[in-house]
Amino acid sequence: MHEGHRQRMLERLEKAEDTLDEHELLEILLYNAIPRKNTNEIAHRLLSSFGSLGAIFRAGTEQLMAVGGVGESTAAYLRCIGLFYEKMEFGDDDLPSAFSYNSFSQYLLAHFKDAAHEYVEFYALDSSDRIKYHVRYTSSEADKVSVAPEDVSRFFASCRPSAVIVVHNHLCNSSSPSSSDDLFTEQVQMFCVLNGAEFYDHIIVSSAGLYSYHLERRLDTIKQVYNTGIFGAKLKS
């Protein structure tokens, strides 16, 4: 069954490549790494986890291996392709290579324009403010999203970012943060402190526009409370 399906997909690639969707292109690419399994399901899981082809090829091997069906050799295969992209300075989406509020804001508005689910995305930056890659989290409920602490820990441990930007979207027409958003921002700040990374911003995207904790100066207040100074208190017996 798989062989017949694969042959039909290869024929489409040869004769009607314009009809192939992103997940189908990824499915075909994975034939080389996974010769005897259904790569269609794995392609869907990768795109659901990372949000775009570009994000998949920017991901590290540990992030890739966290996706069901992706083993060490498949992760290494995808990472090698990602490194070729980086060497050629080529990408498949409009994610700016280096962070600036103007270009990143324009990217986010387009990135979430047609989103039908709520997502949380973590963006890892290096010491030169280059965006290394990002990872997406979602849930089974369209209007709710949460991130497990172990997933956040894995993100920091595997990519060791110099700085982090967190983004999530509201399906309603308001980008104003909720009390849950405030709590989440505080928790991310604590993770950044514990992992030696600078927390650049938590940005909320909706059809009404963007809300930036940094630009609204609310992140400064959070950092004053949740910073390395809290570990410097003297204990009394």
Secondary structure, DSSP 4 states (H G I P E B T S, - for coil): -HHHHHHHHHHHHHH-GGG--HHHHHHHHTTTT-TTS-HHHHHHHHHHHHSSHHHHHHS-HHHHHTSTT--HHHHHHHHHHHHHHHHHT--SS---SB--HHHHHHHHHHHTTT--S--EEEEEE-TT-BEEEEEEE--SSTT-----HHHHHHHHHHH--SEEEEEEE-SSS-----HHHHHHHHHHHHHHHHTT-EEEEEEEEETTEEEETTTTTHHHHHHHHSSGGGG-PPP--
